[in-house]
Every structure is written in C-alpha cells, then in structure tokens.
Amino acid sequence: MKSGARLGLILLLTPLLLWLVLLILIPHVDMFLVSLRERVGVGEYQVSLANYLTFFQEPLYLWTFLRTAVMSIMATLITLLIAFPVSYFIAKIARGRSRSALFLLCLVPFWVSELVRTFGWMILLRETGIISNLLQWAGLVSGPVEMLYNDAAIMVGLVYTSMLFMVVPLVTTLESLPDEVIEAGYDLGGTNTSVMREIVIPHAAPGIVSGSIVVFMLSLGNYLTPTMLGGKDSLWFTELIYSQFIVRFNWELGAAFGFMLLLLSSLIVWGMLRLTGQTLERTMG
Amino acid sequence: MSFDLECRNLTKRFGGTTAVDDVSFEVPSGSFFSILGPSGCGKTTIMRMIAGFLEPSSGDILIRGKSILDVPPNKRPVNMVFQHLALFPMMNIAENIGYGLRRQGMAKAQIAVKVDEALDRIGLPGIGTRKIDELSGGQKQRVAIARCMVLEPDVLLLDEPLGALDLKLRERMKVELKSLQAAFDTTFVYITHDQSEALVMSDTIAVMNEGRFEQMGSGRDLYYRPASAFVAGFVGDSNRWAGRVERAEGNVMQVRTESGLSMRASARDRALGVGDAAQIFVRPEAIRISTAADDLAHFDNHLSGRVTNLLFNGAASRIVVAADAEEIEVNLPQSGEFANLTEGDAVHIGWAGDQGNCFAAGAAP
C-alpha cells in the first residue's frame, strides 16, 4: 500500500521534474558553463570571467541594460495605473453579464499573436498610418507625422501587451475583498480616497505585486515589441543578446548577457519586494 | 419622548418589486429596537437605507429629528455592524477600532486613549496589537461593536451579526449585546430572522413580512397577543388549523376545522362572523395533559388521543397527540409527572378557549 502511494507520487512528479530538469536546469547550467568560456584560439577555450568583464567595461552594454530596466519599470507602473481602475470596475462595480463581457474584452486581443498585435500598432502609428492621416485630415498638422520608432511607441506597445497580465491578478484579489468591508469603510467615515488607500489597495497589494512582477519580467524579456516599434536609438537588452548569438555568433558573450539579465532582473524584483514589504510566498500563494 | 430614529412612509422599489412598502416607525432614544422577519422580507433594505447605501424611493428618514436623506453614508451619525462583521483584515485591532477616529482627524495620542477605553469596555483590554484572525468569533463581534461605538453614533445598526456564530456562543452574545447596549446607552436597531434573538434582547420588536410591518410591540405582545396570523405563526410555535366559524358569541368563536374537529377560540375583537373561513393558532404550552378526563373538565376544549411521537428536548420536550384525525403538539410539563409517557399511551388534553387565537383566513403565510 505504501509503495503504491510512493509510486503514485513519483508518477505525478515525473512530468514536473522532467520539465524542470530538461528545459530549465540543464540549459541554464550549460549556458552558464558557456558564459565562463573564453576563446583563446581556434577551437581552444579556457575558463575565465572575461565575458562578464566585457559587459561591465563596455558602456553601451551597461547603458542598454539600465535603459531596458528603467523602461520596463516605467511600463510596469503605467500598466498598473491603467489596469487598476479597469480591474476595480470589473471586480467591484460591474455586475453579472457586463462583468464577464468586460473581462472578455480584456482577453480578446490575446487571441491573436503578439506579432499581429504589434503590426496593428504599426498600422496606426506609422507615417502613412491611420492617426497620421486623421490628424492631417483634421487640419491639425500640415504634413505626415511619424510616430513609430521611438521610446514612446515602445512604451505603448509594452503596456498594451502586458495589460492582461496585470488585470487578471488584480481582478482576482479585488474580487476576494467583500463589498461589506468597503461599505464598512464608508460607514465609519471614510472618503473615496481614504477607503482606497487604507482598505482597497492594502488588500490588493499581493495582486499588485504579483501582477507587477509578471509585467516587469515580460517587458524586460520582450524582444518583438522593442524591435518592431523602437528606432535605431532605442536598443533593448534582448536585442543585444540576439545579436551576440545570431549575428556575431559569439555564444560566450551572449550567454554571459543572458545570465546578467537573469541576475539583475531577479535583483530588481527582490528589491521591489523588500521595498513594498511583500514576500514572494504571499504574492504567489 | 425623544426619538433617535424615525422612518416616515419609507418605500423602496427595485424595478417592479416593492421591497419596503410604506413603513413608518419611531425608535425612542436609548432603546433596543428589532426588526424580525423571514429572509427576503425587506429588513436588510430598511437597514441599508438608514445607513445610506440605498436611497429610498419615497419617504423620509430622520435622526434626532433631522432628515438625513441628503447626507452621504460617511457623514451620517449612524454606524453599522455588518452581517460578517467586515473587520478590516489588513489592520490590527487597535487600527480597526481607531479607523473612524482617524477619519475624523483626531490626534494620534487621543485616538490611542479612546481605543484603550473601548477595549476595556468590551472586556478585551490589551489586545490592540493583535491581528483580526487571532480572535474568536465572539471577540470579533465585540471588536466590531467597539469600532462603531468609539464614534458615538446616535444609532447603531446591527445586521444579523450573530448569524455566523455557533449556538452556544450565540446564546451568550445575546445577553452580552443587551448589556453592551445598556453600557453604551445608545439606540440599537437590530435586524434578525431569529425570533429568540429578537425576543430576548429587544425593547420593541417589529415583525416584518413582504415589505410591511405586521405588528410592532414588546416581545410579550407579539407572543401572547399576535395581531395577525403571520405573527402568530412566525413568533413562537403553534398548532395551526384552518376551519370555518360555526357560532360567534362576542369574541368567543366556535370553529370547526377541515377534519371535523370542533373547538372554541378567541377572536380578540377581530372582525369574524359565522361562516367565515378562519385560522386558529394554539401554542403547545397552552395545552394541558392529563391521564384522567375529569381533570380537564373545566377547559372549553378537550380531546382524548394517543401519543404518536415523543420529541425529547430537555425543558422544551413535547409529545404529538393524535386525536380525531388531527395531530396536536403539546408541551410536557416540567414537573416530570409525564416523564414516563411512551408512544401509544392514551392521554387527555385540554385548553382554555381564550388560548386559541382565531384569525380570518387568507393572510397567513
């Protein structure tokens, strides 16, 4: 009987372990080993930290990384600011059918691929695009306006792509806040802002943090949106990794970049959790 | 007499349904007023209108003589203890109790003093720094009341706050709530579907059904002198028969039930005439049991039958007697003389005619 339970446990855990070991652990270990190699001659390698040194010594790499991190944080904040009222409306104000309809509306854009969605933005924002034509037709501008290929376009694309991943955890946590508690807040003399600040937001904090972590990670690791919407001055860190692997065929440096991205993004998330006084267990549990 | 709360012709319609239908009442200062009714009768709607979460379709609500219809919920001198208490889980107990005071802009030191006072008053001193989920059900209850009482509201509304507690605790909280009300000397308006909560605690009870008040009075009034068939059926237990009036002498009615049983009952000045369909309510404790028919000769109604069921429930034990095709519930006297009754025993039962309450049929639930 006991061995039967053990067998069941092993069978249940096997897919998970296979997934973890084959797809996450082994590639990462291998990547780490690659990043520690330095090519000293044709087919000759030695172990060194040279690739990591390159990252810190070359200002372009460091700057690109910082820019990517700061813009991802900004994208996360903007997403949060837009998603919070939307989620509050869905979870607490809308009722019955309109609630599911609104939730579906948030979901629908994600039925098409990210590539198509990004092309949608290009159609809207490019020089000969809809918005540019509309402005000219209205007489607000004299010639075509190019709104693509800059940081603002990247930001728009990132926020749009991330919205659902913020709305879902927020709606879930807000739904778990009983209406009674909000009413009690008003009943005891709270104003709209104080109820929001002292009751709703503290309750939604785990959702805010988990949504922010997901959105931050997605933005940081996004490749498609910055490449398509950004210009030649808006370099994204993932583009650097791509060019090392594919263009320069310098796997050693690319792997080191990958590891730096993993390390620094984990650091930022850890720092944010500390700053907001949340723990990973609370936000993910 | 001054009134803390007055409702005048209060009406609330939701679409086509009328949840509260032209209800008027006054609650004297410092009294414990209960609204008792089955779920869906509109009592919660009244409470939410007083608290300000719903706007009445028509009518007026006055607190200490001033209309509060234009006052938003956070400015009303009314506080509410919610059904599930709605304590703020993100705050500790002191922060919960101090929430309203912080909103009033009171100084921190003064809030701390007030919170400590309130904790003393509810008999839980020194627990201010604990978390909400460390408290037992009864303690949460008291904290929820303290959270409202520190604001010194004119009226405290309580929306079935004992519903979530287990039976033993509920019994204790009934007594405790009553003494808290006396200690704070504030007007309590309590809504419940549990008649014993209302009967034990209230000075005045309003029985509500389908959006209207059926009767308003003390617990005794409702129990012994129900004004309608609904109140007679809802408050306390009753044996109930439907029948037709055969003879009327003043208030004394001779009624024959559908199964042919003839009995006397009192109409208590209600308009009932010969031939009218009637409903008769007789409380199980109003019926006397005896082993000898002679003992009951002085009663207007007597029957002989057999015990078909023993419902043992300590002090509230009953038997079911089958007599003349009717089943009648009778309370066993507490003296123990019938402790040995068993099913199938022959017994005689009887009750005085004025213990039977007779209503015109049609209005009963």
Interface residues (C-beta under 8 A of the other chain):
Chain A: P178 E180 V181 E183 A184 G185 Y186 D187 L188 G189 G190 T191 S194 E198 I199 P202 H203
Chain B: A51 G52 F53 P72 P73 N74 K75 V78 N79 M80 F82 Q83 H84 A86 L87 F88 P89 M90 M91 Y99 G100 R103 Q104 R147 C148 L151
